Amino acid sequence: MTRVADAVVLVTGGRRGLGAALVDEVLARGARAVYSTARTEFADDRPAVTTMALDVRSQDSVDALADRATDVDIVINNAGVLLPAPLLSGEFSDIADTFEVNAFGPLRITRAFAPILAQHGGGAVVNVHSVLSWLAGSGAYGASKAAIWSITNSLRTELAAQNTQVLGVHAGFIDTEMVADIPMEKTSPAIVASRILDALEAGEREVLTDDITVAVKSILSGPVDDLVFTAAH
């Protein structure tokens, strides 16, 4: 069980969308300091927030962040990219980039910060997955989210020895710029952020942040033909 109050928190992709909501929520719960990252430099005038440019595809960039943020207690891997082209016809460079950001990026961050968390008693890692981790039909995005789901489950086992809580987050469509053009019911980032941090502070290992995610997980034991993303979901 991890307390946010008085903790130092890293939020990747914290400039906007769910990341920005997570920064707001950890501050509201009493976080002592927050490192908020984006691919390019940006400003946040709140004294408790330190902003940094971070490219999760780059080991050098990740290492530079870890060298500076040596006081982190909670790592929230939120940064992601949505390039929805089909696996067969999409540019392979886009497919590779999707995996670099959505799957390998959180792994790089976790590997870099695991020793820091261990020094502070264990802390926590939060990885943001998706309901599309479990559904076919969203190309490289869904495949990359399935990969980070599996990575998270393995990291949970590997980090248990150092007392690091690992929380996997599954969410449907969040009302952010990333999915603004998708005509689906969406949940506000503030609500999702609150549910994530409720689960973290309750010591949970996984959180399903909305009804669609709960519904999809309930059919995982059924035929794979049912696990396809359609407008009906």
Order of alpha helices (4+ residues) and beta strands (2+ residues): beta-alpha-beta-beta-alpha-beta-alpha-alpha-beta-alpha-beta-alpha-beta-alpha
